[in-house]
Amino acid sequence: MFPVHKRIISTDRNTSRVPVSSGCEGFNFRTFRWTQTMLFAINEINETPDLLPNTNLGYVIYDSCFTISKAVEGTLTYLTGQDEAVPNYRCGGGPPLAALVGAGGSDLSIATARILGLYHFPQVSYFSSCSSLQSKFQFPTFLRTIPSDIHQSAAMAQLVLHFGWTWVGTIAADDDYGKYGIKDFTEQVEEAGVCISFSETLPKVSSPEDIQRIVDAVIESSAKIIVVFSADVDLSPLILQLAQHNVTNRTWIASEAWITSGLINQPEVRSVFGGTLGFGVKRADIPGLQHHLLDLDPYADPLTEEFWETVFNCTLDYGKALKQARQQARENNETLPRALNPDGLCTGKELLERLNNTYSDVSQLRITYNVYKATYAVAHALHNLEHCEPGQGPFNKNSCAEITKFEPWQLMYYLKNVHFKVPHTGEEIYFEDGDVEGFYDIINWQFNSEGEISYVIVGNYNGTETPEARMTIHNKSIIWNNDELEPPRSVCNENCKPGTRKGIRQGEPVCCFDCIPCADGEISNKINARECIQCSVDYWSNPARDTCILKIIEFLAFGEPLGITLIVISAFGALVTIAVGVVFFMHLGTPMVKVNDVLLSFSLLFSLVVTFLCSIVFLGEPQRWSCMTSQVALALGFALCLSSIMGKTAVLMLRAQALKAARVKAKKAAKAAKAAAEAAANSGSPDVIATNNINTNSDGNASANPDVDILTCAHQRAIAAVATLIQAIACTVWLIVLPPHPVKNTAQNVKIILECDEGSVVFICCIFAYDILLALLAFIFAFIARKLEDHFSEAKYVTFGMLVFFIVWISFVPAYLSTRGKFMVAVQIFAILASSFGLLTCIFLPKCYIILVKPECNTEETMRPCSKPRDGTSTGTSASLATAATEVNATIASTAIDE
């Protein structure tokens, strides 16, 4: 059974008359060559003395017309034994039926195999590769000499994966061959991560709308690779339409059904399908076949007659030719001579050698070779049946079947167990569950020197090998569409490079994605990474986000410009402070140095040296000792500094308070004396005035001569020592319980900041809160004592110094919180140095100026109070308390005289 015609002739479907079998149209030269190949093989077998020597093979040829209905009709006719199909009825004499070779396409064989299976009738197919035919439950008597599409689908999938194509389109014929083939292919490639851009179905009955829909899908898709599972008959309408639209720049992956089909390889479509890759079954050269094909008797049978008439465009029927000639003559108003042979009449002597078509082309005998093998398989099965040794047979009681009258199931036994070598090629043929091994040639369509398409083998696929060794392909031998030498790229999106990850687009295939850069601190070091990898704590991503690199270690080093600058400033501050100390030591006996406890002055200078130098410890890579030393030295240095200032200002504050009290008493005494003088003047008694004056004077001295320096130098030193000792104890507890220690701050992205962890926030807050308390007390004491009317007002300078101290540290807080890394240390050092310089300058610069520049002012007289204003509103000076009684008496006397 062969699909010699492409389709059945459509009828008017009139049900008012007896239905008749539909005729067929569209003669297929390729399948007619298959038919002649079977006849050639039968002739060879009948002429071979070693194969069926006592039996001749016969044949009956049925045309399936490439439709299921005709295939079923032919099967029933074959089983019936008559020209008319009668189900479940056999009426035919002569030799027994052996087997059916056919029926062409997979859907045709499926239909016939279901019927033949009911009768256990063997069927050997040469062209039906659909994977569904593997089921022996559904098709128990079906065998084939073409590999199953299980192998072809796997080969196509491996080819797609070999070239890295992840975005392909698929087109399948609307039959079991196309649907199952594409289904198996799609499952395998999708499992490997390939996506299907579009999936179209070729209709069995072609319509312009369906074909145009498929063409539009091909044009609109960005897929450059299109896999087609279809027979050449179904594909040819689409091919022509693609050529009209000039759809190029596509690579087509062809199934074995059309890769070497002359129906597809037409001149008008070569520009569209150049570079096509496909799989072809085994090819062979069959000696003598071409001679047989060309040595045809045009009158042998109706099929040969139709072939002859079609290929030479004439008719072998004289009456028909004469009728056509007469009709043409009437149309042209001509007279047809009787003796003349009419035009369009075949002579039967036309030369087939002059033809150049699919029928006579024996360069690609692939399906033809399968027909040849199927015919020989039936012959060898019959040979084995005929030569069964009596008593050693495979059937009941070791019986054998007779060649002249055997049952189909008996031949089926021999057929499924047949094992032979094909003549001329030596290929071993045997069936495993009705199938043969899956071997394919990989064929590339290339233009030859004459501009025609030639089929070039560029590799092969062997399904019996291990998965990694099944495909062999020579990439450099392939010429792609538009004569390109490099494989085309067919991806929905280009690969995501290292440093990015795939971001799936909602509602689109997984092959369509966005390449999203990895976030800071994350990398991807491979192509198409699904997720970015987080770098470890000590590492960070490089700018390309493809490697984790060690973070930059950051700390304020001694050798960098900022560190050197701060060291120089710190050393300069310490040296200046020491120089001030030297100046004070050299002028130790002068009033300016002795004015307010020289020992506290030296302790204040020492503490400033400590604060200047402790800022240097903040530099360099933090160590355990440096973290402890820097914080403790800073806390103790400022504690000693501020407690010394507090000791000094406490005395000044008490002096100011005492002077203020003396002034109040003096004013009260003056008012009393004035009132007494006025009373005496009114009475006219001078003695009373004198007596009253003396008593008032006496009372003023008693009230205005207090112990001015309530706090002695010992008290001042004790205040400073106790205040510092409290801080020292707190620092000691801090160092024992939760000491500061170096840590790696990895909060920054690209760097690791080496810094000191305070150990306990509570401890460090308490310690520096204590320093703030000392500073507030010192400032309050100095502020209260600022109006003492000395020629040198130390309280005013201390007040300015404390204001500078507070301004610096209040500004430090936002600056410190807004910086990161080594600049935090720099800000802290700057605050230490600025506050230290502020205290040093405001407190000691005026004294040094008098000591060094104005030595004539460094006297006891200079330290005495300034002249008091007449209105008596001045509050006094630090030295004025010693003469407070004198001032009160002078005020009273002056008032009496004035009166």
C-alpha positions in Angstrom: 0.0 0.0 0.0 1.5 3.3 -1.2 0.2 6.9 -1.2 0.8 7.2 -5.0 -1.6 10.1 -5.1 -1.6 13.1 -2.8 -5.3 13.4 -2.1 -8.8 12.2 -3.0 -11.0 14.0 -5.4 -13.6 16.0 -3.6 -17.2 15.0 -4.3 -20.5 16.8 -4.0 -21.5 14.5 -1.1 -24.8 13.7 -2.8 -26.7 11.1 -0.8 -29.4 10.5 -3.3 -27.4 7.9 -5.3 -25.3 4.9 -4.5 -21.9 6.0 -3.1 -18.8 5.0 -4.9 -15.2 5.0 -4.0 -13.6 8.4 -4.4 -11.0 8.9 -7.0 -7.5 10.3 -6.3 -5.5 13.1 -7.8 -2.0 14.7 -7.6 0.3 12.0 -8.8 3.4 11.6 -6.6 6.6 10.6 -8.4 8.4 9.9 -5.2 5.9 7.4 -3.9 5.6 5.8 -7.3 9.4 5.2 -7.1 8.7 3.4 -3.9 6.2 1.2 -5.6 8.6 0.3 -8.4 11.3 -0.4 -5.8 9.0 -3.0 -4.2 8.5 -4.6 -7.6 12.2 -4.5 -8.2 12.9 -6.2 -4.9 10.2 -8.9 -5.6 11.8 -9.6 -9.0 15.2 -9.9 -7.3 13.8 -12.3 -4.7 12.1 -14.4 -7.3 15.3 -14.6 -9.3 17.5 -15.4 -6.2 17.9 -19.2 -5.9 18.9 -19.0 -2.2 15.8 -17.2 -1.1 12.4 -18.9 -1.4 13.8 -21.2 -4.1 10.5 -23.1 -4.5 8.1 -20.1 -4.1 7.5 -17.0 -6.1 6.2 -13.8 -4.5 3.3 -12.0 -5.9 1.8 -8.6 -5.0 -1.3 -6.4 -5.0 -0.8 -2.7 -4.9 -3.3 -0.4 -3.2 -3.2 3.4 -3.4 -4.0 5.1 0.0 -4.1 8.5 -1.7 -2.5 9.8 1.5 -5.9 9.7 3.3 -7.1 7.5 6.1 -10.4 6.5 4.4 -8.6 5.2 1.3 -6.1 3.3 3.5 -8.9 1.6 5.4 -10.7 0.9 2.2 -7.6 -0.7 0.7 -7.0 -2.8 3.8 -10.5 -4.2 3.8 -10.4 -4.8 0.1 -7.1 -6.6 0.6 -8.5 -8.8 3.4 -11.7 -9.5 1.4 -9.9 -10.7 -1.7 -12.3 -8.9 -4.0 -12.5 -5.6 -5.7 -15.2 -4.5 -3.2 -14.5 -4.3 0.5 -16.6 -6.6 2.6 -15.9 -6.5 6.3 -15.4 -9.9 8.0 -15.6 -11.7 4.7 -12.9 -13.5 2.7 -13.7 -14.7 -0.7 -10.7 -15.1 -2.8 -8.8 -18.0 -4.2 -5.2 -18.5 -5.1 -2.1 -18.1 -2.9 -2.5 -17.1 0.7 -2.0 -13.5 1.7 1.4 -13.0 3.4 1.8 -9.5 4.7 1.0 -5.8 4.0 3.9 -3.5 3.1 2.7 0.0 3.9 0.6 2.0 4.3 2.8 5.1 4.0 2.2 7.9 6.6 1.8 7.2 10.3 -1.9 8.1 10.5 -2.5 5.7 7.6 -0.6 2.9 9.2 -2.4 3.5 12.5 -5.8 3.0 10.8 -4.7 -0.1 8.9 -2.8 -1.6 11.8 -5.9 -1.5 14.0 -7.8 -3.6 11.4 -4.9 -5.9 10.6 -4.3 -6.5 14.3 -7.8 -7.9 14.7 -6.8 -10.7 12.2 -3.2 -11.0 13.4 -2.2 -10.0 10.0 1.5 -8.9 9.6 2.2 -5.3 8.5 5.6 -4.0 7.7 5.8 -0.2 7.3 8.6 1.6 5.5 7.5 5.2 6.3 5.4 5.2 9.5 7.6 6.4 12.3 5.1 7.7 14.8 6.0 6.8 18.4 2.4 5.7 19.2 2.9 2.7 16.9 5.3 1.3 19.5 2.4 0.1 21.5 2.1 -3.7 21.0 -1.1 -3.6 23.0 -2.8 -1.5 20.3 -0.8 -2.7 17.3 0.3 -6.3 17.9 1.2 -7.1 14.3 2.9 -3.9 13.3 6.6 -3.8 12.4 8.6 -1.2 10.5 11.9 -0.7 8.8 12.1 3.0 9.7 13.2 4.1 13.2 10.6 5.3 15.7 10.2 9.1 16.1 11.2 8.6 19.7 14.8 8.6 18.3 14.2 11.4 15.9 12.6 13.7 18.5 15.5 13.0 20.8 17.9 13.7 18.0 16.2 17.0 17.2 16.3 18.0 20.8 19.9 17.2 21.1 20.7 19.2 18.0 18.9 22.2 19.4 20.8 21.9 22.7 24.1 21.4 20.8 23.9 24.8 19.3 22.5 26.5 22.4 19.2 27.5 20.8 16.7 28.3 23.5 13.9 30.0 21.5 12.4 27.9 18.7 9.2 27.6 16.8 7.4 24.4 15.9 5.2 23.4 13.1 3.5 20.0 13.0 1.2 18.3 10.5 -2.4 17.8 11.7 -1.9 14.0 12.1 -0.4 11.5 14.5 3.0 11.8 12.9 3.3 15.5 13.4 1.5 15.7 16.8 3.4 12.9 18.5 6.7 14.0 17.0 6.4 17.6 18.1 5.0 16.5 21.5 8.1 14.3 22.2 10.5 17.0 21.0 8.8 19.7 23.0 8.9 17.7 26.2 12.6 17.0 25.9 13.7 20.5 25.1 11.5 22.2 27.6 12.9 19.9 30.3 16.3 21.2 29.2 15.2 24.9 29.5 14.3 25.6 25.8 11.2 27.6 25.2 8.7 27.3 22.3 8.0 30.7 20.6 5.1 29.5 18.7 3.5 26.1 17.9 1.4 25.9 14.7 -0.4 23.0 13.0 -0.5 22.4 9.3 -4.1 21.4 8.1 -4.6 18.2 6.2 -6.9 20.1 3.9 -5.0 23.3 3.0 -6.8 26.6 3.3 -5.3 30.1 2.5 -6.4 31.4 5.9 -4.6 28.7 7.8 -1.5 29.0 5.7 -1.4 32.7 6.1 -1.8 32.4 9.9 1.3 30.2 10.0 3.3 32.5 7.8 2.4 35.5 10.0 3.5 33.5 13.1 6.8 32.8 11.5 7.4 36.4 10.5 6.3 37.9 13.8 8.3 35.6 16.0 11.9 36.4 16.9 12.8 32.7 16.8 15.3 31.9 14.2 15.0 28.1 14.5 11.8 26.4 13.3 11.3 22.7 13.8 8.9 21.0 11.3 7.4 17.6 11.8 5.4 17.0 8.6 5.1 15.0 5.4 6.2 16.8 2.3 2.6 16.8 0.9 1.2 18.7 3.9 4.2 21.1 4.0 4.3 22.1 0.3 1.5 24.8 0.5 3.3 26.5 3.3 6.6 26.4 1.5 5.2 28.3 -1.5 3.6 30.9 0.7 6.8 31.5 2.6 8.7 31.9 -0.7 6.2 34.5 -1.8 6.7 36.5 1.4 10.5 36.0 1.1 10.8 34.8 4.6 14.6 34.4 5.0 17.0 34.4 7.9 15.4 31.3 9.4 17.0 27.9 9.9 14.6 25.0 9.5 15.0 21.7 11.3 13.4 19.0 9.1 12.1 15.6 9.9 13.0 12.6 7.8 9.6 12.9 5.9 10.7 15.9 3.9 14.4 16.5 4.3 15.2 14.8 1.0 11.8 15.3 -0.7 11.9 16.6 -4.3 8.5 18.1 -3.7 10.0 20.5 -1.2 13.3 21.1 -3.0 12.0 23.4 -5.7 14.0 26.3 -7.3 11.6 29.0 -6.0 12.0 28.0 -2.3 15.7 27.4 -2.2 16.5 31.0 -0.9 14.1 30.4 2.0 15.3 26.9 2.9 19.0 27.2 2.2 20.9 26.0 5.3 18.2 23.7 6.4 19.3 20.9 8.8 17.4 17.7 9.1 17.5 14.0 9.8 17.5 11.4 7.1 17.2 7.6 7.6 19.9 5.4 6.3 20.8 5.8 2.7 21.9 3.1 0.3 22.8 2.5 -3.3 20.7 -0.3 -4.8 22.4 -1.7 -8.0 20.0 -2.2 -10.9 17.2 -0.1 -9.5 17.7 2.9 -11.8 17.7 0.6 -14.8 14.4 -0.9 -13.6 12.9 2.6 -13.0 13.8 3.7 -16.5 12.8 0.4 -18.2 9.0 0.7 -17.8 6.3 -0.6 -19.9 3.8 2.3 -20.1 0.9 -0.2 -20.7 1.8 -2.6 -17.8 -0.9 -1.3 -15.4 -3.1 1.7 -14.8 -0.7 3.3 -12.4 2.2 3.1 -14.9 -0.1 4.5 -17.6 -1.1 7.4 -15.4 2.6 8.0 -14.5 3.6 8.0 -18.2 0.8 10.4 -19.1 1.6 12.7 -16.2 5.4 12.8 -16.7 5.2 13.3 -20.5 2.0 15.4 -20.5 0.3 13.2 -23.0 -2.2 10.4 -23.1 -1.8 6.8 -24.2 -5.5 6.6 -25.2 -5.8 7.2 -28.9 -9.5 8.0 -28.7 -9.1 10.5 -25.9 -6.2 12.2 -27.8 -8.3 12.3 -31.0 -11.2 13.8 -29.1 -9.0 16.5 -27.6 -7.4 17.3 -31.0 -10.8 17.6 -32.7 -12.1 19.9 -29.9 -9.0 22.1 -30.2 -9.5 22.2 -34.0 -13.1 23.3 -33.7 -12.0 26.0 -31.3 -9.4 27.2 -33.8 -11.7 26.7 -36.9 -9.3 24.2 -38.3 -9.7 20.8 -40.1 -8.0 17.8 -38.5 -6.5 15.4 -41.1 -7.6 11.8 -40.5 -4.2 10.2 -41.2 -2.4 12.5 -38.8 -1.7 11.4 -35.3 -3.5 13.8 -32.9 -1.4 16.1 -30.7 -1.0 14.9 -27.1 -0.9 11.3 -28.0 1.9 9.3 -26.3 3.9 7.0 -28.5 5.0 4.8 -25.5 8.5 5.2 -26.7 9.3 8.3 -24.9 12.7 8.2 -23.1 12.6 8.4 -19.3 16.4 8.9 -19.3 15.9 12.5 -20.5 13.8 13.3 -17.4 15.2 14.9 -14.4 12.7 14.5 -11.7 12.1 12.8 -8.4 11.2 9.5 -9.9 14.5 8.9 -11.7 16.7 10.4 -8.9 18.4 7.6 -7.1 21.0 9.8 -5.2 19.0 9.8 -2.0 17.5 6.3 -1.6 16.4 6.5 2.0 12.6 5.8 2.2 13.1 3.8 -1.0 15.7 1.7 0.9 13.2 1.1 3.7 10.7 -0.3 1.1 13.5 -2.5 -0.2 14.2 -3.8 3.3 10.6 -4.3 4.2 10.1 -6.4 1.1 13.1 -8.6 1.9 12.0 -8.9 5.5 8.7 -10.5 4.4 10.6 -12.7 2.0 13.0 -13.9 4.6 10.1 -14.6 7.0 8.4 -16.7 4.3 11.7 -18.4 3.6 12.1 -19.4 7.3 8.5 -20.6 7.4 9.0 -22.7 4.3 12.2 -24.3 5.5 10.9 -25.2 9.0 12.2 -28.7 10.0 9.2 -31.0 10.7 9.0 -31.8 14.4 11.2 -28.7 15.3 8.7 -26.1 14.5 7.7 -23.2 16.8 4.0 -24.1 16.9 1.8 -26.5 18.7 3.6 -29.9 19.2 6.6 -28.5 17.5 4.7 -28.3 14.2 5.5 -26.2 11.2 3.3 -24.2 8.9 2.9 -25.0 5.3 4.0 -22.4 2.7 0.9 -23.0 0.6 -1.6 -22.6 3.4 -0.5 -20.8 6.5 -2.2 -18.5 8.9 -1.2 -14.8 9.1 -0.2 -15.2 12.8 2.2 -18.0 11.9 4.0 -15.8 9.5 4.0 -13.1 12.1 6.0 -15.3 14.4 8.8 -15.6 11.8 8.6 -12.0 10.8 9.1 -10.6 14.3 12.1 -13.0 14.7 13.6 -12.5 11.3 17.3 -11.7 11.1 19.1 -11.2 7.8 21.5 -9.1 5.9 20.3 -6.8 3.2 21.7 -7.5 -0.3 24.2 -5.1 -1.6 24.6 -3.2 1.7 25.2 -5.9 4.2 23.1 -4.1 6.9 21.7 -6.5 9.5 18.0 -6.3 9.9 16.1 -7.5 13.0 13.2 -6.2 15.0 13.1 -5.3 18.7 9.5 -5.1 19.6 8.8 -4.4 16.0 11.3 -1.5 15.7 14.8 -1.1 14.2 17.7 0.8 15.6 17.5 4.6 15.5 20.2 5.7 13.1 20.0 9.0 11.2 22.2 11.1 8.9 22.3 14.8 9.7 21.8 16.5 6.4 22.5 20.1 5.5 21.0 21.9 2.5 23.8 23.6 0.6 24.1 25.3 -2.7 26.4 23.5 -5.2 28.4 25.2 -7.9 25.3 25.2 -10.2 23.2 27.0 -7.7 21.2 24.0 -6.8 20.5 22.5 -3.4 22.5 19.5 -2.5 22.2 17.2 0.5 25.4 17.2 2.4 25.9 14.9 5.4 27.4 16.8 8.3 27.0 14.3 11.1 25.0 11.3 12.3 22.9 10.2 15.2 22.9 6.7 16.6 20.2 6.0 19.2 21.9 2.8 20.4 24.9 4.7 21.8 25.2 6.3 25.2 23.5 9.7 25.4 26.7 11.7 25.2 28.0 9.7 22.3 24.8 9.5 20.2 25.4 12.6 18.1 28.4 13.4 16.0 28.3 16.7 14.1 30.9 18.6 12.2 30.0 22.3 12.8 32.5 23.6 10.3 31.0 21.7 7.5 27.6 23.4 7.9 26.6 26.3 5.7 23.7 28.2 7.3 21.0 30.3 5.8 22.3 33.2 3.7 25.6 31.3 3.3 26.6 32.1 6.9 29.4 30.0 8.4 28.5 30.7 12.0 25.5 29.1 13.7 22.6 31.5 14.1 21.5 32.6 17.6 17.9 31.9 18.5 17.1 33.2 21.9 14.2 35.3 23.3 16.8 37.2 25.3 20.6 37.3 25.2 22.3 35.4 28.0 22.6 37.3 31.2 26.3 38.0 31.8 28.1 37.4 35.1 27.1 40.2 37.4 23.4 39.9 36.6 20.6 37.5 37.3 17.6 36.4 35.3 14.4 38.2 36.2 11.4 36.3 34.8 8.8 38.3 32.9 5.3 37.8 34.2 3.1 35.8 31.8 6.0 35.0 29.4 8.0 31.8 28.8 11.0 31.3 31.1 13.4 31.9 28.3 12.1 35.5 28.1 13.6 37.3 30.9 15.3 40.6 32.0 18.9 40.7 33.1 18.8 42.4 36.5 22.2 43.6 37.9 23.1 42.1 41.2 22.7 44.3 44.2 25.7 45.7 46.1 27.5 43.0 47.9 26.1 40.3 45.7 27.7 38.6 42.7 26.9 36.1 40.0 29.9 34.4 38.4 28.1 32.4 35.7 25.9 33.0 32.7 22.2 33.1 33.2 22.4 32.9 37.0 19.0 32.6 38.6 20.1 34.2 41.9 22.9 36.4 43.0 25.3 35.1 45.7 25.8 37.2 48.8 29.4 38.0 49.5 30.7 37.0 52.9 31.1 39.6 55.7 34.7 40.5 54.9 34.1 40.7 51.1 32.3 42.9 48.7 31.3 42.8 45.1 33.6 44.3 42.5 32.2 46.9 40.0 31.3 44.2 37.5 29.4 42.2 40.3 31.1 39.0 39.2 33.7 38.5 41.9 33.8 39.0 45.7 36.8 41.0 46.6 38.2 41.7 50.0 36.8 44.9 51.5 39.1 47.9 52.0 40.5 48.0 55.5 40.1 51.5 56.7 41.5 53.3 59.8 43.1 56.6 60.3 46.8 55.7 59.8 49.8 57.5 61.1 51.4 57.9 57.7 48.5 59.4 55.7 48.4 63.2 55.3 45.4 63.6 57.7 47.1 61.5 60.3 50.4 63.4 60.0 48.6 66.7 60.2 46.8 65.7 63.4 50.0 64.3 65.0 51.8 67.6 64.2 48.9 69.6 65.7 48.8 67.4 68.8 52.5 67.6 69.3 52.4 71.3 68.8 49.7 71.7 71.4 51.6 69.6 73.9 54.8 71.5 73.3 53.1 74.8 73.7 51.5 73.6 76.9 54.9 72.4 78.2 56.4 75.8 77.2 53.7 77.6 79.2 54.6 75.3 82.2 58.2 76.2 81.8 57.3 79.9 81.8 55.3 79.5 84.9 58.0 77.5 86.6 60.6 80.2 85.7 58.3 82.9 87.2 57.1 80.9 90.1 57.5 83.7 92.6 55.7 86.3 90.7 52.2 87.5 91.7 50.7 86.4 88.4 51.7 82.8 88.9 50.8 82.8 92.6 47.5 84.6 92.3 45.3 81.4 92.4 47.1 78.3 93.6 50.1 77.6 91.4 49.8 73.8 92.0 46.4 73.8 90.3 47.8 75.7 87.4 50.5 73.1 86.9 47.9 70.2 87.2 45.8 72.0 84.7 48.7 72.3 82.3 49.6 68.6 82.9 46.0 67.6 82.1 46.1 69.6 78.8 49.4 67.8 77.8 47.6 64.5 78.5 44.6 65.5 76.3 46.9 66.7 73.5 48.9 63.5 73.5 46.0 61.1 74.0 44.6 62.2 70.7 47.6 60.6 69.0 46.6 57.2 70.5 43.4 57.4 68.5 45.4 57.1 65.3 46.7 53.9 63.8 45.1 50.4 63.6 43.0 49.9 66.7 44.5 47.5 69.2 43.2 46.4 72.5 45.6 48.5 74.5 45.1 51.6 72.3 41.3 51.4 72.6 41.6 51.2 76.4 44.3 53.9 76.6 42.7 56.4 74.3 39.3 56.5 76.0 40.6 56.3 79.6 43.3 58.9 79.0 40.8 61.2 77.4 38.3 60.8 80.3 40.9 61.2 83.0 42.7 64.0 81.2 39.5 66.1 80.9 38.5 65.1 84.5 41.8 66.5 85.9 41.6 69.5 83.7 38.0 70.4 84.5 38.3 69.6 88.2 41.4 71.9 88.4 39.4 74.7 86.7 36.6 74.0 89.1 38.9 74.3 92.1 40.2 77.6 90.9 36.8 79.0 90.0 35.2 77.8 93.3 37.5 80.2 95.2 36.8 83.0 92.9 33.1 82.4 93.2 33.2 82.4 97.0 35.2 85.6 96.9 32.7 87.2 94.7 29.8 86.1 96.9 31.6 87.4 100.0 32.3 90.7 98.4 28.8 91.0 97.3 27.6 90.4 100.9 30.1 93.1 102.1 28.8 95.6 99.6 25.3 95.0 100.8 26.3 95.6 104.4 28.2 98.7 103.4 25.3 100.2 101.6 23.0 99.5 104.6 25.6 101.2 107.0 25.9 104.2 104.7 22.2 104.7 104.7 22.0 104.4 108.5 24.9 106.9 108.9 23.2 109.3 106.5 19.9 109.1 108.5 21.8 109.7 111.7 23.6 112.7 110.3 20.3 114.2 109.1 18.8 113.7 112.6 21.8 115.3 114.3 21.7 118.2 112.0 18.1 118.8 112.7 18.7 118.7 116.5 21.9 120.8 116.4 24.0 118.5 118.5 27.4 117.7 117.1 28.3 115.3 119.9 25.5 113.1 119.0 26.7 113.1 115.4 30.2 112.1 116.4 29.0 109.4 118.8 26.7 108.1 116.2 29.4 108.1 113.6 31.7 106.1 115.8 29.1 103.4 116.5 28.2 103.1 112.9 31.8 102.8 111.9 32.3 100.2 114.5 29.3 98.2 113.3 30.5 98.4 109.6 33.9 97.0 110.5 32.3 94.1 112.3 30.1 93.2 109.4 32.6 93.9 106.6 35.6 92.1 107.8 34.8 88.4 107.0 37.2 85.5 106.4 37.5 86.2 102.7 39.2 82.9 101.5 36.9 80.3 103.0 38.5 77.7 100.7 42.3 77.4 101.2 44.7 76.0 98.6 44.4 72.7 100.3 40.7 72.7 99.8 41.1 73.6 96.1 43.6 70.7 95.6 41.3 68.4 97.5 38.4 69.3 95.2 40.5 68.6 92.1 41.9 65.3 93.5 38.6 63.9 94.7 36.8 64.8 91.4 39.6 63.2 89.4 39.7 60.2 91.8 36.0 59.5 91.2 36.6 59.5 87.4 39.6 57.2 87.9 37.5 54.7 89.9 34.8 54.7 87.3 37.3 54.1 84.5 38.9 51.3 86.5 35.6 49.6 86.9 34.9 50.1 83.2 38.2 48.5 82.2 37.6 45.5 84.4 33.9 44.9 83.6 33.5 45.8 79.9 36.7 47.3 78.5 36.9 48.9 75.1 38.2 46.6 72.4 38.8 46.7 68.6 36.1 45.6 66.2 35.5 45.3 62.5 32.6 47.5 61.4 31.2 45.9 58.3 28.2 48.2 58.0 29.9 50.0 55.2 29.5 48.4 51.8 32.9 48.4 50.3 35.2 48.7 53.3 35.8 47.3 56.7 36.3 50.0 59.3 38.6 49.1 62.1 37.4 51.0 65.2 37.1 50.7 68.9 34.0 49.4 70.5 33.3 51.1 73.8 32.4 47.9 75.4 29.5 49.3 77.3 27.4 52.3 76.2 26.2 52.8 79.8 29.8 53.1 81.1 31.0 55.5 78.5 27.9 57.7 78.8 28.4 57.8 82.6 32.1 58.6 82.4 31.7 61.4 79.9 28.5 62.7 81.5 30.7 63.1 84.6 33.2 65.2 82.6 30.2 67.3 81.4 29.1 67.7 85.0 32.5 69.0 86.0 32.5 71.3 83.0 29.1 72.8 83.9 30.2 73.3 87.5 33.4 75.0 86.4 31.5 77.2 84.0 28.9 78.2 86.6 31.6 79.1 89.2 33.5 81.1 86.6 30.4 82.9 85.3 29.4 83.9 88.8 32.9 85.3 89.6 33.3 87.0 86.2 32.6 90.6 87.7 35.4 90.7 90.2 37.1 94.0 89.6 40.7 93.0 89.5 43.2 94.5 87.0 43.5 90.9 85.9 40.1 89.1 85.9 41.0 85.4 85.8 37.3 84.4 86.1 36.4 86.2 82.8 39.1 84.3 80.9 38.0 81.0 82.4 34.4 81.8 81.4 35.5 82.4 77.8 37.6 79.2 77.9 34.6 77.1 79.1 32.4 78.7 76.4 34.9 77.6 73.8 34.9 74.1 75.3 31.1 73.8 75.2 30.9 75.3 71.6 33.5 72.8 70.4 31.8 69.7 71.9 28.3 70.8 71.1 29.4 71.2 67.4 31.2 67.8 67.7 28.0 65.8 68.2 26.3 66.4 64.8 29.6 66.3 63.0 30.5 63.0 64.6 27.2 61.4 63.9 27.2 62.6 60.2 30.6 61.1 59.4 31.8 57.5 58.9 35.0 55.6 59.1 38.3 57.2 59.8 36.7 60.7 59.5 34.8 59.9 62.7 38.2 59.5 64.5 39.4 62.7 62.8 36.4 64.6 64.0 36.9 63.3 67.6 40.6 64.2 67.6 39.7 67.7 66.2 37.2 68.2 69.0 39.8 67.2 71.6 42.5 69.4 70.1 40.1 72.4 69.6 38.8 72.3 73.2 42.3 71.8 74.6 43.6 74.8 72.6 40.6 76.8 73.6 41.3 76.2 77.3 45.0 76.7 77.0 44.6 80.0 75.0 41.8 81.6 77.1 43.2 80.7 80.5 47.0 80.9 80.0 47.6 83.2 77.1 46.7 86.4 79.0 48.9 85.4 81.9 51.8 84.6 79.6 51.3 87.9 77.9 51.7 89.8 81.2 54.6 87.6 82.4 56.6 87.8 79.2 55.5 91.0 77.4 54.3 93.3 80.3 56.5 92.2 83.2 56.0 95.7 84.8 52.4 94.7 85.3 53.3 91.5 87.2 53.3 93.3 90.6 51.3 93.2 93.8 49.8 96.7 92.9 48.5 95.3 89.6 46.8 92.5 91.4 45.1 95.0 93.7 41.6 96.3 93.0 40.8 99.0 90.5 39.4 102.3 91.7 35.7 102.0 92.7 33.1 104.1 90.9 31.2 106.8 92.9 27.8 105.2 92.5 29.0 102.2 94.5 27.4 99.8 92.1 30.6 97.8 91.4 30.8 94.4 92.9 34.5 94.5 93.8 37.6 92.5 92.9 39.3 89.4 94.2 41.7 91.6 96.3 39.1 94.2 97.5 37.7 92.0 100.2 40.8 92.7 102.3 40.0 96.4 102.6 36.2 96.1 102.7 35.9 97.7 106.2 38.1 100.7 105.2 35.9 101.3 102.3 32.7 101.2 104.4 34.2 103.7 107.0 35.4 106.0 104.3 31.9 106.0 102.7 30.3 106.9 106.1 32.7 109.6 106.9 32.4 111.1 103.5 28.7 111.2 103.9 28.9 112.9 107.3 31.2 115.6 106.0 29.0 116.3 103.0 26.1 116.7 105.2 
